[in-house]
Amino acid sequence: METAKLTVRLPRQLHQTLRERATRSAQSLNKVIVNTLWRGLERKEITPPSEYERTMAAIRKTGLVTTLGPEWDKYIEDAPDMTAEELREALRGISPLSEDIIADRGER
C-alpha cells in the first residue's frame, strides 16, 4: 500500500484517548488512527444533530423534561389554540414557576 505523510494537530484529549486505545490493543498509534479513520469513512453519512436536538438531549439527560406518552394526546388535542397575547393574558397574576420553586425551598 502506498502511503503519504501527514501532520495533523489533535486536541490533547483526543490524542490521549487514541494513545490509550493503541496501548490496550497492542497496536501502533498510527495503525489505530488509520483504522479509526477508515471506520469513520465506512459509516453511512449521518447528519449531525441540530443545536435544538443537542439542547433537548441535554435537557432530557438532566431529567428536567420527559416525553409525554399517547395518554396525553386527548388533552393536547382538546386544548384551545391561543396566541401569545392570549396566553399572557391568561397567565396574568400568576407567579412564575421559578418563584414557587424558590419559595418551596425556603430560599426567600
Secondary structure, 3 states (H helix, E strand, C coil): CCCCCCCCCCCHHHHHHHHHHHHHHCCCHHHHHHHHHHHHHHCCCCCCCCHHHHHHHHHHHHCCCCCCCHHHHHHHHHCCCCCHHHHHHHHCCCCCHHHHHHHHHCCC
